[in-house]
Amino acid sequence: MGEIRIGTSGWVYPPWRGTFYPAGVTHKNELAYLSQRLGSVEINGSFYALQRPSSYQKWASQTPEDFVFAVKGSRFITHMKRLRDGDALLANFLASGLLALGPKLGPILWQLPPNFVFDPVLLAEFFGHLPRTTTRAAEIATQHDHRVDPGFTTTDAERPMRYALEIRHPSFITPQFTELLATHDIALVVADAAGKYPLIEEATSNFVYIRLHGHDELYVSGYTDDGLDMWAAKIRSWAADRDVFVYFDNDAKVMAPRDALALQARLGGCPGRTHRGAEDGPTPM
């Protein structure tokens, strides 16, 4: 049986204050509060800008030992350079501090823009440059340039690194694409996006990565009991022989933490500790 991790895409949302985050939970303690209730979270800030090692170290220190972070890859690589000129950019991303998460580093998510058309040659080249261990990632990180200062270029242990790819163009709906992912051991992101983007439910690695953006309205709508039951059944099936990571990205109306807790409850609660809901109140700090 694989491990199931359920969380949200990010944790810094003002509308969550007073709803998911009760009075008494300060802004700097929001991650700590979430991490006592869910088993994982996506770091979104890494998509918009290179973070600092001190930030990753702080996030790691605020969470339980068994907590896991997924890290969203830089949009400068995926959206601006469109996976080209990747060596120097990848070194900067790896040196920005994600290795400071240590054993809490989970999958790295690469999200392609909606106008990115399937290009097997370009994708294969990019996949070939991705380090498969934290030791190799640290070696690549030493090649960072002046845009990363200071750089974090060490690892406390050699661990495997996992990658997931989220696509948003219909040209990817072809067996050639999923075969390419399987060849390079990259997980295909199963993305429920209100029908706006392709939904391909095929396991291409030893883990499954799911992003739930809203079934009826993108980034807004919550999931019904029937919808959560359906996803719970799918997750149990995948988890028979794979790890599964699930992140709710329907945050616009404070649905993400509610739905994440509800799905987690269906699947046995938070790994390593008793399931707790938002109504339980803040964790003492």
C-alpha positions as CSV (number, residue, x, y, z in Angstrom):
1,M,0.0,0.0,0.0
2,G,1.4,3.4,-1.0
3,E,1.4,6.5,1.1
4,I,-1.3,9.1,0.6
5,R,-0.6,12.8,1.2
6,I,-3.4,15.4,0.9
7,G,-2.9,19.1,1.1
8,T,-3.6,22.5,-0.5
9,S,-1.8,24.5,-3.1
10,G,-0.2,27.1,-0.9
11,W,-1.3,28.3,2.5
12,V,-1.1,32.1,2.6
13,Y,-4.6,33.3,1.7
14,P,-6.2,36.2,3.6
15,P,-9.8,34.8,3.1
16,W,-8.8,31.7,5.1
17,R,-8.2,33.9,8.2
18,G,-11.2,33.7,10.4
19,T,-12.5,30.7,8.5
20,F,-9.9,27.9,8.2
21,Y,-7.4,29.8,10.4
22,P,-9.2,30.7,13.7
23,A,-8.6,33.8,15.7
24,G,-5.4,33.4,17.6
25,V,-3.4,31.9,14.8
26,T,-1.0,34.6,13.7
27,H,0.1,34.9,10.1
28,K,3.6,33.5,10.9
29,N,2.0,30.4,12.4
30,E,-0.4,29.6,9.6
31,L,1.8,26.9,8.1
32,A,2.3,25.3,11.5
33,Y,-1.5,25.2,12.0
34,L,-2.1,23.7,8.5
35,S,0.7,21.1,9.0
36,Q,-1.0,19.7,12.1
37,R,-4.1,19.0,10.1
38,L,-2.8,18.0,6.6
39,G,0.1,15.8,5.5
40,S,1.5,18.0,2.8
41,V,1.3,21.4,1.0
42,E,2.5,22.8,-2.3
43,I,5.0,25.7,-2.2
44,N,3.6,28.1,-4.8
45,G,6.0,31.0,-4.2
46,S,8.8,29.1,-6.0
47,F,6.8,29.3,-9.2
48,Y,6.7,33.1,-9.2
49,A,10.2,33.9,-8.0
50,L,13.3,32.2,-6.6
51,Q,13.0,31.8,-2.8
52,R,15.8,32.0,-0.3
53,P,17.3,29.1,1.6
54,S,16.3,30.8,4.9
55,S,12.6,30.5,3.8
56,Y,12.8,26.8,3.1
57,Q,14.7,26.3,6.4
58,K,12.0,28.2,8.3
59,W,9.2,26.2,6.6
60,A,10.8,22.9,7.5
61,S,11.3,24.0,11.1
62,Q,7.6,24.9,11.4
63,T,6.2,21.5,10.4
64,P,6.1,18.0,11.9
65,E,8.9,15.6,11.1
66,D,6.7,13.5,8.8
67,F,5.4,16.5,6.8
68,V,6.1,16.7,3.1
69,F,6.4,19.7,0.8
70,A,5.8,19.6,-3.0
71,V,7.7,22.4,-4.7
72,K,6.4,24.2,-7.8
73,G,9.1,24.7,-10.4
74,S,10.0,28.1,-11.7
75,R,7.7,29.7,-14.3
76,F,10.8,31.4,-15.7
77,I,11.8,27.9,-16.8
78,T,8.4,26.7,-18.0
79,H,6.6,29.8,-19.2
80,M,9.3,32.3,-20.2
81,K,12.1,30.1,-21.4
82,R,9.7,27.3,-22.3
83,L,12.1,24.6,-21.1
84,R,15.0,25.9,-23.2
85,D,18.3,27.1,-21.9
86,G,17.6,24.9,-19.0
87,D,21.0,24.2,-17.4
88,A,21.8,27.5,-15.8
89,L,18.2,28.1,-14.9
90,L,17.9,24.7,-13.3
91,A,21.0,25.3,-11.3
92,N,19.6,28.5,-9.9
93,F,16.3,26.9,-9.0
94,L,18.0,24.0,-7.3
95,A,20.4,26.4,-5.4
96,S,17.5,28.6,-4.2
97,G,17.0,26.4,-1.1
98,L,14.7,23.5,-1.7
99,L,17.4,21.0,-0.7
100,A,17.3,22.7,2.7
101,L,13.9,20.9,3.2
102,G,15.9,17.7,3.7
103,P,13.6,14.6,4.1
104,K,10.6,16.9,3.8
105,L,11.3,17.5,0.1
106,G,8.6,15.8,-1.9
107,P,7.8,15.9,-5.6
108,I,8.8,18.9,-7.8
109,L,5.9,20.1,-10.0
110,W,6.4,21.5,-13.4
111,Q,3.4,23.3,-14.8
112,L,3.3,24.1,-18.5
113,P,1.4,27.1,-19.9
114,P,-1.9,26.6,-21.8
115,N,-0.2,27.5,-25.2
116,F,2.6,25.0,-24.8
117,V,2.2,22.3,-27.5
118,F,3.4,18.8,-27.2
119,D,7.1,18.6,-28.3
120,P,8.6,15.2,-27.5
121,V,12.1,16.2,-28.4
122,L,12.1,19.3,-26.2
123,L,10.5,17.4,-23.3
124,A,12.9,14.5,-23.5
125,E,15.8,16.9,-23.4
126,F,14.5,18.7,-20.4
127,F,13.7,15.5,-18.6
128,G,17.2,14.2,-19.3
129,H,18.7,17.2,-17.4
130,L,16.7,16.7,-14.2
131,P,18.7,15.3,-11.3
132,R,17.4,12.0,-9.9
133,T,19.1,12.2,-6.5
134,T,19.6,15.1,-4.1
135,T,23.3,14.5,-4.3
136,R,23.2,15.2,-8.1
137,A,20.9,18.1,-7.5
138,A,23.5,19.6,-5.1
139,E,26.2,19.2,-7.7
140,I,24.1,21.0,-10.3
141,A,23.2,23.7,-7.8
142,T,26.9,24.7,-7.4
143,Q,26.7,26.0,-11.0
144,H,24.2,28.8,-10.0
145,D,24.9,32.4,-11.0
146,H,24.7,35.8,-9.3
147,R,20.9,35.8,-9.2
148,V,21.1,33.3,-6.3
149,D,22.9,34.7,-3.3
150,P,23.4,32.9,-1.1
151,G,23.1,29.5,-2.8
152,F,22.2,26.3,-1.0
153,T,24.4,23.7,-2.6
154,T,24.5,20.8,-0.1
155,T,22.3,17.9,1.0
156,D,22.2,16.1,4.3
157,A,21.7,12.7,2.6
158,E,21.3,11.1,-0.8
159,R,17.6,10.7,-1.6
160,P,15.6,10.1,-4.8
161,M,14.0,13.1,-6.4
162,R,10.5,12.9,-8.0
163,Y,9.0,15.1,-10.7
164,A,5.5,15.6,-12.0
165,L,4.3,17.5,-15.1
166,E,1.0,19.3,-15.5
167,I,-0.1,20.0,-19.1
168,R,-2.8,22.3,-20.4
169,H,-2.9,21.9,-24.2
170,P,-5.0,19.2,-25.9
171,S,-2.1,18.2,-28.2
172,F,-0.8,16.2,-25.2
173,I,-3.7,13.7,-25.4
174,T,-1.7,11.1,-27.2
175,P,-0.1,7.7,-26.1
176,Q,3.3,9.1,-27.2
177,F,3.1,11.6,-24.4
178,T,2.3,9.2,-21.6
179,E,4.9,6.7,-23.0
180,L,7.5,9.5,-22.9
181,L,6.6,10.3,-19.3
182,A,6.9,6.6,-18.3
183,T,10.2,6.3,-20.1
184,H,11.6,9.2,-18.0
185,D,9.8,8.2,-14.8
186,I,7.8,11.5,-14.7
187,A,4.4,11.5,-13.1
188,L,1.5,12.9,-15.2
189,V,-0.5,15.4,-13.1
190,V,-4.1,14.3,-12.9
191,A,-5.7,17.7,-13.1
192,D,-9.4,18.3,-12.5
193,A,-9.9,21.8,-14.0
194,A,-13.7,22.2,-14.7
195,G,-13.1,20.8,-18.2
196,K,-10.8,23.7,-19.3
197,Y,-7.7,21.6,-19.5
198,P,-7.1,18.0,-20.4
199,L,-7.8,15.4,-17.7
200,I,-5.7,12.3,-18.3
201,E,-5.9,9.6,-15.6
202,E,-2.9,7.5,-16.3
203,A,-0.1,6.5,-13.9
204,T,3.3,7.0,-15.5
205,S,5.6,6.8,-12.4
206,N,5.7,5.1,-9.0
207,F,3.6,7.9,-7.6
208,V,0.4,9.8,-8.7
209,Y,0.1,13.5,-8.4
210,I,-3.4,15.0,-8.4
211,R,-4.4,18.7,-8.5
212,L,-8.1,19.5,-7.9
213,H,-8.8,23.0,-9.3
214,G,-12.6,22.8,-9.0
215,H,-14.9,20.4,-10.8
216,D,-17.6,22.9,-11.9
217,E,-15.9,26.3,-11.8
218,L,-12.1,26.7,-12.1
219,Y,-10.4,27.7,-8.8
220,V,-13.7,28.4,-7.2
221,S,-16.2,25.6,-6.8
222,G,-16.0,23.2,-3.9
223,Y,-16.4,19.4,-4.2
224,T,-19.7,17.7,-3.3
225,D,-19.8,14.6,-1.1
226,D,-20.3,12.4,-4.2
227,G,-17.3,14.1,-5.8
228,L,-15.1,13.5,-2.9
229,D,-16.3,9.9,-2.6
230,M,-15.4,9.4,-6.3
231,W,-11.9,10.9,-5.8
232,A,-11.4,8.8,-2.6
233,A,-12.2,5.6,-4.6
234,K,-9.7,6.6,-7.3
235,I,-7.0,7.4,-4.8
236,R,-7.5,4.1,-3.0
237,S,-7.0,2.3,-6.3
238,W,-3.8,4.1,-7.2
239,A,-2.5,3.7,-3.7
240,A,-2.6,0.0,-4.0
241,D,0.9,0.1,-5.4
242,R,1.9,3.8,-5.6
243,D,2.2,6.8,-3.4
244,V,-0.4,9.5,-4.0
245,F,-0.1,13.2,-3.6
246,V,-3.3,15.3,-3.8
247,Y,-3.5,19.1,-3.7
248,F,-6.7,21.3,-3.7
249,D,-6.3,24.5,-5.7
250,N,-9.9,25.7,-5.4
251,D,-9.0,28.4,-3.0
252,A,-11.0,31.4,-4.2
253,K,-13.9,30.7,-1.8
254,V,-12.0,29.0,1.0
255,M,-13.0,25.6,-0.4
256,A,-9.5,24.1,-0.6
257,P,-8.8,23.4,3.1
258,R,-12.4,22.3,3.7
259,D,-12.3,19.8,0.8
260,A,-8.8,18.6,1.7
261,L,-9.8,17.8,5.3
262,A,-13.0,16.1,4.0
263,L,-11.1,14.0,1.5
264,Q,-8.4,13.1,4.1
265,A,-11.1,12.0,6.6
266,R,-12.4,9.6,3.9
267,L,-9.0,8.1,3.5
268,G,-8.0,7.5,7.1
269,G,-6.8,10.9,8.4
270,C,-3.4,12.7,8.4
271,P,-0.3,10.5,8.2
272,G,1.5,10.2,11.5
273,R,-1.0,11.9,13.8
274,T,-4.7,12.1,14.7
275,H,-6.9,13.8,12.1
276,R,-8.0,17.2,13.2
277,G,-10.3,19.7,11.6
278,A,-10.3,23.5,11.5
279,E,-13.0,23.5,14.2
280,D,-10.5,22.1,16.7
281,G,-9.0,25.5,17.2
282,P,-5.4,26.6,17.0
283,T,-2.4,24.5,17.9
284,P,-0.6,26.0,20.9
285,M,2.6,27.8,19.9
